[in-house]
């Protein structure tokens, strides 16, 4: 029969073994986990089910396994009495919420590798509790920091990745996701049986990434499908859009569009294509060429369904402000139904910015009236055109100044600024940031090469999956569409409040 004294003694014993060899530490941890799971199953831990103060006997930094088992026991006990509902004690500011926060901020990441299912269950319960009171923001940082604490590289895709981006979208806390979203995903949870037992490092051994201990049997992730991967990259792309990081958004959307699938095309992929068209117009000022990894028949499906988006893109490329407005008005309901009205507004605003970028290559300065004669991408009314240009300058989209001069009664003069006219420190900072970013990308690529066996999936099932998907892509000439909800639960366009 388990008792609080027995649990304290076992945890103290585990701490002593942490200073010894990995073999002995591993054996002791496995013994403790087996004991707790058995005690949890046969209800011999019920003495601790209703006393949150018992958790004060354990430190998450040293007793991560015992602490999470007892905490989950108390949560489950309250859930059983409340017919499965999130207990009040687990809601924000509740006693168990505070215990959960304390745990997630301080848990021992090595020990958690052995109790992955319990750790993930607590993460999901905390997220549910915050969402149930319409305060997802309270869980976003908790979940993110717990992920980085467990695996600083975050290079193994897990269900918690998807949970985090969902929370950040609901909370409109887009920047909170970046420390995880900016990490390069190089692995997916593989089978723990892939590598021979002798060559498999112990879970408690030092690991550069989570690829060794985050497996399909670790419990640190639910079973994942290609739809989960598609949703993660779609939601990640949406977060980058909200932050106006258009290149990253385009990259994430392309990953979704070119996802190999066995069966009909998913509506998630169609949604990604629609947003990709708009993002390309904003970033590059034109309809980009689709990735070569997309099969021709799949591209035909995208183009057929997203015809209004392509019409908008063609009007944009012509640089015709009137025609662009006409295309926007003609499909106004479509933009709203797709939750893309905010992005379409961004496209409209970017038309003038891209036109001015082209004119800057020819002219150093010209009046607004002269500018209107050079392009049809600005409003015909000079006051409206001047207001549009001023907005672009203030937003940083155009490096220029507007000068009112009594000697030029014909109107306001627009003077473009060259890079050399910018403050030297500002220019050097931009170069430095770019170099640092390129360095981080290079480091991630080198790490990916070192771990190439995991990148390739190691097993034959991954190769078989790709071959099957490619065979389907080459032989299916029909316009098969899977009637599937994209999983988006946000009622508002995330770009609606972005200016």
C-alpha positions in Angstrom: 0.0 0.0 0.0 1.5 3.3 -1.1 1.8 6.1 1.4 3.1 9.7 1.4 6.2 8.5 3.3 6.9 5.8 0.8 6.6 8.3 -2.1 8.9 10.8 -0.4 11.5 8.0 0.2 11.3 6.8 -3.4 11.8 10.4 -4.7 14.7 11.0 -2.4 16.3 7.7 -3.6 15.8 8.8 -7.2 17.7 12.1 -6.5 20.6 10.1 -5.1 20.8 8.0 -8.3 20.7 11.1 -10.5 24.4 11.7 -9.4 25.4 8.2 -10.5 25.7 6.5 -13.9 23.0 6.8 -16.6 22.4 3.1 -16.4 21.5 3.2 -12.7 19.5 6.4 -13.0 17.6 5.0 -15.9 16.7 1.8 -14.0 15.6 3.7 -10.9 13.4 6.1 -12.9 11.7 3.2 -14.8 11.1 1.4 -11.4 9.5 4.6 -10.0 7.3 5.1 -13.1 6.1 1.4 -13.0 5.4 1.7 -9.3 3.3 4.9 -9.7 1.4 3.6 -12.7 0.5 0.4 -10.9 -0.5 2.4 -7.7 -2.6 4.8 -9.9 -4.3 1.8 -11.5 -5.1 -0.1 -8.3 -6.2 3.1 -6.6 -3.6 2.7 -3.8 -2.8 6.4 -4.3 -6.3 7.5 -3.3 -5.1 8.8 0.0 -3.6 11.8 -1.9 -6.6 12.4 -4.1 -8.2 15.3 -2.2 -5.3 17.0 -0.5 -3.5 19.6 -2.7 -1.1 20.4 0.2 0.5 17.0 -0.3 2.2 18.3 -3.4 4.2 20.7 -1.2 6.2 17.7 -0.2 7.7 17.4 -3.7 9.7 19.7 -5.9 9.0 19.6 -9.7 12.7 20.2 -10.4 13.7 17.1 -8.5 10.5 15.0 -8.3 8.9 15.7 -11.7 7.4 12.2 -12.0 5.9 11.8 -8.6 4.5 15.4 -8.7 2.7 15.0 -12.1 1.1 11.7 -11.1 -0.3 13.1 -7.9 -1.5 16.3 -9.6 -3.2 14.3 -12.3 -4.8 12.1 -9.7 -6.3 15.1 -7.9 -7.6 16.6 -11.2 -9.1 13.3 -12.3 -10.8 12.8 -8.9 -12.4 16.2 -9.2 -13.4 15.6 -12.9 -15.1 12.3 -11.8 -17.2 14.2 -9.3 -18.1 17.0 -11.8 -19.1 14.6 -14.6 -16.0 15.1 -16.7 -16.1 18.9 -16.6 -13.0 21.0 -16.0 -13.0 21.3 -12.2 -13.1 24.8 -10.7 -9.9 24.2 -8.9 -8.1 23.8 -12.2 -9.5 27.1 -13.7 -7.1 30.1 -13.7 -6.5 31.3 -10.1 -7.7 28.0 -8.7 -5.5 26.0 -6.3 -4.7 23.2 -8.9 -4.1 25.8 -11.6 -1.4 27.3 -9.5 0.1 23.9 -8.9 0.1 23.1 -12.6 1.7 26.5 -13.4 4.4 25.9 -10.8 5.0 22.4 -12.3 5.2 23.4 -15.9 7.6 26.2 -15.1 10.0 24.0 -13.1 9.7 20.3 -14.1 12.8 18.2 -14.6 12.9 17.6 -18.4 14.9 14.4 -18.2 12.5 12.7 -15.8 9.5 13.8 -17.9 10.9 11.8 -20.8 9.8 8.7 -18.9 6.3 10.1 -18.1 5.4 11.5 -21.5 1.8 10.6 -21.5 1.2 12.2 -18.1 3.1 15.4 -19.0 1.1 15.8 -22.2 -2.1 15.1 -20.4 -1.4 18.0 -18.0 -0.5 20.3 -20.9 -3.8 19.6 -22.6 -5.8 20.0 -19.4 -4.2 23.4 -18.7 -5.0 24.5 -22.3 -8.6 23.3 -21.9 -9.0 25.1 -18.6 -7.8 28.4 -20.0 -10.0 28.1 -23.1 -13.1 27.2 -21.0 -13.0 30.6 -19.4 -12.2 32.3 -22.8 -8.7 33.2 -21.6 -6.4 31.2 -24.0 -3.7 33.8 -23.5 -3.0 32.4 -20.0 -2.0 29.1 -21.5 0.0 30.2 -24.5 3.2 31.1 -22.7 2.9 28.1 -20.3 2.6 25.6 -23.2 5.4 27.2 -25.2 7.9 27.4 -22.4 7.1 23.8 -21.4 7.8 22.6 -24.9 11.2 24.5 -25.0 12.0 23.2 -21.5 11.4 19.6 -22.6 13.2 19.9 -26.0 15.0 23.3 -26.6 15.4 22.4 -30.3 11.6 21.7 -30.8 12.8 19.9 -34.0 10.4 16.9 -33.5 6.8 17.7 -34.6 4.3 16.8 -31.9 0.6 17.3 -31.2 1.7 20.0 -28.7 3.1 22.0 -31.6 -0.4 22.1 -33.1 -2.0 22.9 -29.7 0.3 25.9 -29.3 -0.4 27.5 -32.6 -4.2 27.0 -32.1 -3.9 28.7 -28.7 -1.9 31.6 -30.1 -4.4 32.2 -32.9 -7.3 32.2 -30.5 -5.5 34.5 -28.1 -4.2 36.7 -30.9 -0.8 36.3 -29.2 1.0 35.8 -32.5 4.5 36.7 -31.3 4.3 34.2 -28.5 4.5 31.3 -31.0 7.6 32.5 -32.7 10.3 30.8 -30.4 8.8 27.5 -31.4 7.4 28.4 -34.9 10.8 29.6 -36.0 12.5 26.3 -35.2 13.1 24.0 -38.1 11.1 20.7 -37.9 13.5 17.9 -38.9 11.8 14.9 -37.4 8.5 13.2 -36.8 7.9 10.8 -33.8 9.4 7.6 -35.0 9.1 4.0 -33.8 11.1 3.3 -30.7 11.8 -0.1 -32.2 13.6 1.2 -35.3 17.1 1.2 -33.9 18.8 -1.9 -32.3 18.5 -1.9 -28.6 22.3 -1.7 -28.1 22.7 1.4 -30.2 19.7 3.3 -28.6 20.9 5.8 -26.0 19.2 5.8 -22.7 16.4 8.3 -22.2 18.2 10.0 -19.4 21.4 10.5 -21.5 22.3 13.9 -22.9 20.4 14.6 -26.1 21.0 17.3 -28.8 17.4 17.0 -30.0 14.3 15.2 -28.9 14.4 12.8 -31.9 15.6 9.9 -29.6 13.1 10.2 -26.8 10.1 11.6 -28.6 8.8 8.5 -30.3 5.4 7.0 -31.2 5.4 5.2 -27.9 6.7 7.9 -25.6 3.3 9.5 -25.0 4.8 12.9 -25.6 2.6 13.2 -28.7 -0.7 11.8 -29.8 -0.8 9.8 -33.0 -0.2 12.3 -35.9 -1.5 12.3 -39.4 -0.6 14.4 -42.5 -3.7 16.5 -41.7 -2.2 17.5 -38.4 1.0 18.5 -40.2 -1.0 20.5 -42.7 -3.0 22.3 -40.0 0.2 23.2 -38.2 1.8 24.8 -41.2 -1.4 26.5 -42.2 -1.9 28.0 -38.8 1.8 28.9 -38.6 1.4 30.6 -41.9 -1.5 32.6 -40.6 0.5 33.7 -37.6 3.3 34.9 -39.9 0.7 36.8 -41.9 -0.6 38.5 -38.9 3.0 39.6 -38.1 3.5 40.6 -41.7 6.4 38.2 -42.1 5.3 37.4 -45.7 8.3 35.2 -46.8 7.9 32.8 -43.9 4.1 32.8 -44.4 4.6 31.9 -48.0 7.0 29.1 -47.2 4.6 27.5 -44.6 1.7 27.7 -47.1 3.8 26.1 -49.8 4.5 23.2 -47.4 0.8 22.6 -47.1 0.0 23.0 -50.8 2.6 20.5 -51.8 1.8 17.9 -49.1 1.7 14.4 -50.6 -1.6 12.7 -49.8 -3.1 9.3 -50.4 -6.6 10.1 -51.5 -8.6 13.2 -52.4 -7.2 16.8 -52.1 -7.9 18.2 -48.6 -9.7 21.6 -48.2 -6.9 22.5 -45.9 -4.6 22.5 -49.0 -7.1 24.5 -51.0 -7.3 27.1 -48.2 -3.5 27.3 -48.1 -3.4 27.9 -51.9 -5.9 30.8 -51.6 -3.9 32.5 -48.9 -0.6 31.8 -50.8 -1.9 33.7 -53.9 -2.7 36.8 -51.7 0.5 36.6 -49.7 2.5 36.4 -53.0 0.9 39.6 -54.2 1.6 41.4 -51.0 5.2 40.2 -50.8 6.4 40.1 -54.4 3.8 42.2 -56.2 2.9 39.4 -58.6 1.4 35.9 -58.8 4.3 33.6 -57.9 5.1 30.4 -59.8 3.8 27.4 -57.8 6.3 25.0 -56.3 7.4 22.3 -58.7 6.5 19.7 -56.1 2.8 20.2 -56.8 1.4 17.7 -59.4 -0.2 19.3 -62.5 -3.6 17.8 -61.8 -3.5 19.1 -58.2 -2.6 22.6 -59.4 -5.6 22.4 -61.8 -7.9 21.7 -58.9 -6.4 24.6 -56.9 -6.9 27.0 -59.8 -10.4 25.9 -60.6 -11.6 26.4 -57.0 -9.7 29.6 -56.4 -10.7 31.3 -59.7 -11.7 34.6 -58.0 -8.3 34.8 -56.3 -6.6 34.4 -59.7 -8.8 37.1 -61.2 -7.7 39.4 -58.4 -4.1 38.5 -59.0 -4.3 39.3 -62.7 -5.9 42.7 -62.0 -3.1 43.4 -59.5 -0.4 42.5 -62.0 -1.9 45.0 -64.5 -1.5 47.7 -61.9 -5.0 48.9 -62.6 -6.6 50.4 -59.4 -10.1 50.6 -60.9 -10.1 47.0 -62.1 -8.6 45.7 -58.8 -11.4 47.4 -56.9 -14.0 45.9 -59.3 -12.6 42.4 -58.7 -12.7 42.9 -55.0 -16.3 44.1 -55.1 -17.4 41.3 -57.4 -16.2 38.6 -54.9 -16.8 40.4 -51.6 -18.8 37.6 -50.2 -16.2 35.0 -51.1 -13.5 37.0 -49.2 -15.7 37.1 -46.2 -16.7 33.5 -46.3 -13.1 32.4 -46.6 -12.1 34.8 -43.7 -9.6 36.4 -46.1 -11.1 39.9 -46.3 -8.2 41.3 -44.2 -5.7 39.8 -46.6 -7.5 41.2 -49.6 -7.4 44.6 -48.0 -3.6 44.2 -47.6 -3.4 43.3 -51.2 -5.2 46.5 -52.2 -2.9 48.6 -50.1 0.2 46.9 -51.4 -0.6 47.7 -55.0 0.5 51.4 -54.6 3.6 50.3 -52.7 4.8 48.0 -55.4 4.0 50.6 -58.1 6.1 53.2 -56.3 9.0 50.7 -55.9 9.1 50.5 -59.7 8.9 54.2 -60.2 11.7 54.7 -57.7 14.1 52.9 -60.1 13.4 55.6 -62.7 12.7 58.9 -60.8 14.4 60.4 -57.7 11.5 62.9 -57.2 8.2 63.9 -58.8 5.0 65.6 -57.9 1.9 63.7 -57.0 0.2 64.9 -60.1 3.1 63.7 -62.2 3.0 60.4 -60.3 -0.6 59.9 -61.1 0.3 60.2 -64.8 2.9 57.5 -64.5 0.7 54.8 -62.9 -2.9 53.8 -62.6 -2.4 52.1 -59.2 -3.2 55.2 -57.2 -6.7 56.8 -56.7 -7.5 59.4 -59.4 -8.3 62.1 -56.9 -5.0 63.8 -56.0 -5.9 64.3 -52.3 -6.8 60.6 -52.0 -3.6 59.7 -53.8 -1.5 61.9 -51.5 -3.2 60.4 -48.4 -2.4 56.9 -49.8 1.2 57.8 -50.3 1.5 59.3 -46.8 0.1 56.1 -45.3 2.6 54.0 -47.1 5.5 56.2 -45.9 4.3 56.1 -42.3 3.9 52.3 -42.4 7.5 51.9 -43.7 6.3 50.4 -47.0 7.9 53.2 -49.0 11.1 55.1 -48.2 10.3 58.6 -49.2 9.2 62.0 -48.0 6.3 64.3 -49.1 7.4 67.9 -49.4 5.0 70.9 -49.6 6.8 73.8 -51.4 5.3 77.2 -52.1 7.6 77.4 -55.2 5.8 74.4 -56.7 2.1 75.4 -56.8 1.3 72.3 -59.0 1.3 70.1 -55.9 3.1 68.1 -53.3 6.5 66.6 -54.3 7.4 63.0 -53.5 11.1 62.5 -52.9 12.5 59.0 -52.7 15.2 58.1 -50.2 18.1 55.9 -51.1 19.7 53.3 -48.8 22.7 55.6 -48.4 20.5 58.4 -47.1 19.3 56.2 -44.2 21.2 56.5 -40.9 24.4 54.4 -41.0 23.6 52.6 -37.7 20.2 51.6 -39.0 21.6 50.2 -42.2 24.3 48.3 -40.3 21.8 46.9 -37.9 19.7 45.6 -40.8 22.7 43.8 -42.3 23.7 42.4 -38.9 20.2 41.0 -38.3 20.2 39.4 -41.7 23.5 37.8 -41.2 22.5 36.4 -37.8 19.3 35.0 -39.3 21.2 33.4 -42.1 23.6 31.9 -39.6 20.8 30.3 -37.6 19.3 28.8 -40.7 22.7 27.4 -41.7 23.2 25.9 -38.3 19.8 24.2 -38.5 20.6 22.8 -41.9 23.9 21.4 -40.7 22.2 19.8 -37.7 19.6 18.3 -40.1 22.3 16.8 -42.2 23.9 15.2 -39.1 20.6 13.7 -38.2 19.7 12.7 -41.8 18.8 9.2 -40.8 15.9 10.6 -38.8 15.0 13.2 -41.5 14.5 10.3 -43.9 12.3 8.5 -41.4 14.7 5.5 -41.1 12.0 3.0 -41.9 10.6 1.6 -45.1 7.1 2.7 -44.2 8.1 6.4 -44.9 9.4 5.5 -48.4 6.4 3.4 -49.1 4.1 6.3 -48.1 5.9 8.8 -50.4 5.8 6.3 -53.3 2.1 5.7 -52.9 1.4 9.4 -52.7 3.4 10.1 -55.9 1.7 7.2 -57.7 -1.7 8.7 -56.8 -0.6 12.2 -57.8 0.5 11.0 -61.3 -2.6 8.8 -62.0 -5.5 10.7 -60.6 -6.9 13.1 -63.2 -10.1 13.8 -61.5 -11.0 16.9 -59.5 -11.5 14.9 -56.3 -12.0 17.1 -53.2 -12.3 15.9 -49.7 -15.2 17.5 -48.0 -13.3 18.3 -44.8 -13.4 21.2 -42.4 -10.0 22.9 -42.3 -10.3 22.9 -38.5 -10.2 26.7 -38.3 -12.3 27.8 -35.3 -11.6 31.5 -35.4 -14.7 33.5 -36.3 -12.7 36.6 -37.3 -10.2 37.1 -40.0 -6.8 37.3 -38.2 -5.8 40.1 -40.6 -8.9 42.1 -39.9 -7.2 44.2 -37.1 -3.9 44.5 -38.9 -3.0 47.8 -40.5 
